[in-house]
Amino acid sequence: MRHELTSARPPAPSSRRRPSAASFQEEAEVSDQLAVPARSRAILAAAAARIIPSDDGPGAREADAAEYVVGALSDPFHRHFAELFGRGLELLQYTARQQFESDFVDCTAEQQDTVLCTVQEYPNNEARRFFVELVQLVLEGFLGDPRHGGNRGRAGWRCIGYRPLDAAGCREPEGR
């Protein structure tokens, strides 16, 4: 059965709007950021929050590590992982439904940990590669320089007691 959209006809030439140069620029800026569906972002945020939990201080959620991961997957250096992450996040969802009959984001913290451990130990190289890259990018989003999109409010740095040097080579004052 054909999908209805495939048989739709394009609008007549007279009804088409000619795009402006500004709209091409806007489209290019939007396409630089990887389109990640809201459900996948929620799964990613929940997984990141279990990889670096907020138990005794700031965690991945406070540092906005999941948004860093989305941004990193848009970067040409990591873009080849975008499909892997899409499949990996679906695997987290599938595993949660199989084990707990619930969406990953609706599982308890302990259940999410079980799902993550299951995926980590899954006998499939792609699943393992996803897990390793997920942990790596979440750690980067938590501890990396905030100029690169993660570590919001320097939450990760505060957590480990790191105070960077300023341009003059002096430690930044506490509380910044």
C-alpha positions, 0 to 999 in steps of 0.5 A: 500500500502506497503512503498518501504523501507519495502520491501528492502532487506539488503545487502549481508553479503559479502558487509557489513562493520564490525563496529569498536569499535570507530563507536559504541562510536560515535553512542552512543554519537550521540544517547544521543542527541535527534534527532529533525527535523529542522522544529521542531527546527525552530518552537521551536525557534520561540515559545521561541522567543515569550515567552521571546522576545528580545524587550528591551534586550536579549531574548530567541533567544540570550540566545539560549534557544531553543537549551537548550530545545532540550538538556533538552529533551535528558536528562533522567529526561525530555526525557519522554516529547520528544513525548509531545513536538513533538505533541505540536510543531505540534499543534502550526503548525496546529493552525497557519495554521488554524488561519492564513493559514501560517506556525508558523515560517512565522507568524508575532510576533502578530500572533505567540502570538495568536497561543501560547495563543490559545494553552495555552487555548486549552481544552485538558490536553496534550496541556496545559501540553505541553504549561506549560513545554514549558514555563518552559524549555524556562525559564530554558534555558534563566536564568539557569547556562550556564554550562547546555547548555542555557543562552548563553553569560549569556544573561539572567543573564545580563537581570536581573542584576545577577552577580554570585559569583566566587569560592572565594565568590566574585562577578564576575566583570561587563562585564563577 
